Amino acid sequence: MTHPELTLTESRPFQTQRRDTWWLQPLAVFVGLGLFVLYGLFRVFEGNHFIHGPYLSPLYSPVLFGTEEVMHSVEHSWFGMMPSWMPGFITPAVLIMWMPLGFRFTCYYYRGAYYKAFWADPPSCTVSEPRNNYRGEHSFPLIIQNIHRYFLYIAIIFLGILAYDVWKALWFDDGNGGTTFGIGVGTIILAGNVVLLGGYTLGCHSLRHLVGGVVDLLSKVPIRRQAYNCVSCLNRRHMLWAWMSLCWVGFSDVYVRFIVPSIGQDWITFF
């Protein structure tokens, strides 16, 4: 049975013969990413309330330089107090946020998501774009998306740092100048953050290529084949890991910034 060829007779933005609600997904992405960006900008430039007890917000980890405004931030910092010559808008988060953001911004999934949602490039499959030419990613500025594989190495290091933050979130002030082991709601939240970020990062397309590339027959290198299968397993749900980890990073910061200061003690100590 033959079907007549359907063509669009006019060239205008967002023209399509689709009858489904194709615009819902890019709209949801626009709202979701837009809200996270707005909240992230507020928190990154606020430069305050990122430590509560043993909890450190993932938006500020690692703390390279502490500030006078935030109690105990110097104790958490790698290099002591923020230099006096540093401009006032430079917060501890500004110094490190470009690294995890670079990893997400150049991510293969996020590129497809925000190209559609923010740039309408294209708005969706078989929906016309509000432009007449296609430049691809081989010219500036989009060619810089190819550095994603290098941001992957940084993201793996960040996973280790955030895991260490979970370890520190197990030790609470005992009121006598020492610490005692315990588990709090914040500890569980920060641990969940590492798990979700791990699922997102370790399912990265670049990591899949790294562990399974170059070799013609993976069956001849069983260790790499197993690693490839593990990364591929996570990669099948890469979009889900991307959104769950993004939301949980935001929730972890909200907990440290707003929730735990209002409820006080949230932990159970064991020793």
WOWO-V724730 format. One record per residue. N is the residue number from 1. PSI is psi in whole degrees, 0 to 359 (none if undefined). D_FIRST is the distance of its C-alpha to the first C-alpha in Angstrom with 2 decimals. Layout:
n=<N;N>
psi=<PSI;PSI>
d_first=<D_FIRST;D_FIRST>
This chain:
n=<1;2;3;4;5;6;7;8;9;10;11;12;13;14;15;16;17;18;19;20;21;22;23;24;25;26;27;28;29;30;31;32;33;34;35;36;37;38;39;40;41;42;43;44;45;46;47;48;49;50;51;52;53;54;55;56;57;58;59;60;61;62;63;64;65;66;67;68;69;70;71;72;73;74;75;76;77;78;79;80;81;82;83;84;85;86;87;88;89;90;91;92;93;94;95;96;97;98;99;100;101;102;103;104;105;106;107;108;109;110;111;112;113;114;115;116;117;118;119;120;121;122;123;124;125;126;127;128;129;130;131;132;133;134;135;136;137;138;139;140;141;142;143;144;145;146;147;148;149;150;151;152;153;154;155;156;157;158;159;160;161;162;163;164;165;166;167;168;169;170;171;172;173;174;175;176;177;178;179;180;181;182;183;184;185;186;187;188;189;190;191;192;193;194;195;196;197;198;199;200;201;202;203;204;205;206;207;208;209;210;211;212;213;214;215;216;217;218;219;220;221;222;223;224;225;226;227;228;229;230;231;232;233;234;235;236;237;238;239;240;241;242;243;244;245;246;247;248;249;250;251;252;253;254;255;256;257;258;259;260;261;262;263;264;265;266;267;268;269;270;271>
psi=<129;151;139;145;130;126;154;123;341;154;103;156;143;27;136;159;11;144;0;175;66;337;349;316;309;328;316;320;318;315;313;308;323;317;319;319;316;314;319;318;317;313;320;320;353;318;27;165;43;1;134;113;232;2;132;127;136;341;344;6;131;153;107;317;136;170;158;333;333;115;137;4;328;325;327;344;157;327;22;211;148;129;144;335;355;133;151;333;352;106;168;328;324;325;336;344;337;336;303;327;321;321;315;319;326;2;140;319;310;326;311;326;309;341;317;313;321;328;351;51;73;170;323;177;136;31;128;151;158;40;161;353;159;121;342;202;23;10;161;140;351;347;338;349;339;353;8;320;331;326;334;316;320;320;323;321;319;325;316;320;316;327;322;326;325;319;315;334;3;357;118;154;126;2;356;22;1;192;158;147;140;169;125;171;320;324;315;320;315;325;319;326;318;319;313;320;325;317;323;311;316;357;13;140;322;322;323;318;323;317;340;358;171;315;133;320;105;337;340;349;82;327;314;326;318;318;319;317;322;314;320;324;316;325;333;334;36;320;317;314;321;314;320;317;322;313;323;327;314;317;320;318;319;321;313;321;318;317;303;327;334;337;348;226;129;20;163;122;153;339;none>
d_first=<0.00;3.79;6.71;10.10;12.85;15.57;19.06;22.51;24.65;27.92;29.64;31.62;32.44;30.32;27.44;24.12;21.07;21.59;22.63;24.43;28.13;27.74;31.34;32.98;33.11;34.64;36.97;38.12;38.75;40.64;42.82;43.42;44.32;46.19;48.38;49.16;50.09;52.39;54.08;54.35;56.04;58.46;59.40;59.57;61.95;63.86;65.57;67.06;66.61;64.66;67.08;68.25;70.38;68.66;65.24;63.89;60.81;58.02;57.73;61.24;61.20;62.84;65.76;67.13;69.90;71.36;72.63;75.72;73.72;71.96;74.28;73.93;71.37;73.79;74.05;70.28;70.18;70.10;72.40;74.62;74.98;72.79;74.67;76.54;75.14;71.56;70.17;70.02;66.24;65.82;65.48;65.09;61.35;60.92;62.31;59.70;56.64;55.12;54.47;52.25;50.65;49.93;48.17;45.94;45.40;44.13;42.13;38.51;37.30;39.63;38.73;35.09;36.30;38.93;37.08;34.54;37.13;40.02;38.71;35.15;34.17;31.32;31.54;28.40;25.05;23.15;26.28;28.25;31.78;35.02;35.72;34.49;35.48;34.95;37.98;36.93;39.71;41.44;43.83;46.54;46.58;43.42;44.37;46.97;44.22;44.54;47.86;46.12;47.06;50.72;50.60;49.31;52.71;54.49;52.33;53.26;56.92;56.48;55.17;58.45;60.47;58.77;59.30;62.98;63.02;61.95;64.89;67.24;65.83;67.33;70.90;72.55;75.94;78.47;80.89;83.52;82.30;80.07;76.60;75.32;72.10;69.66;66.08;65.04;61.93;61.80;62.00;58.95;57.04;57.92;57.00;53.59;53.18;53.77;51.32;48.48;49.33;49.47;45.95;44.73;46.82;46.44;42.65;42.63;40.12;43.11;45.00;42.04;42.11;45.91;46.15;43.23;43.15;44.72;44.66;42.15;42.41;43.29;44.09;47.21;48.53;48.27;50.01;47.62;44.66;45.94;46.52;43.02;41.56;43.77;42.81;39.10;39.54;40.99;38.51;35.55;37.08;38.48;37.42;39.07;42.21;42.33;42.42;44.65;47.15;47.24;47.91;50.49;52.35;52.69;53.74;56.30;57.85;57.93;59.72;62.34;62.74;62.77;62.61;65.13;67.87;67.69;67.79;70.40;70.57;67.23;68.20;69.81;72.30;73.17;76.29>
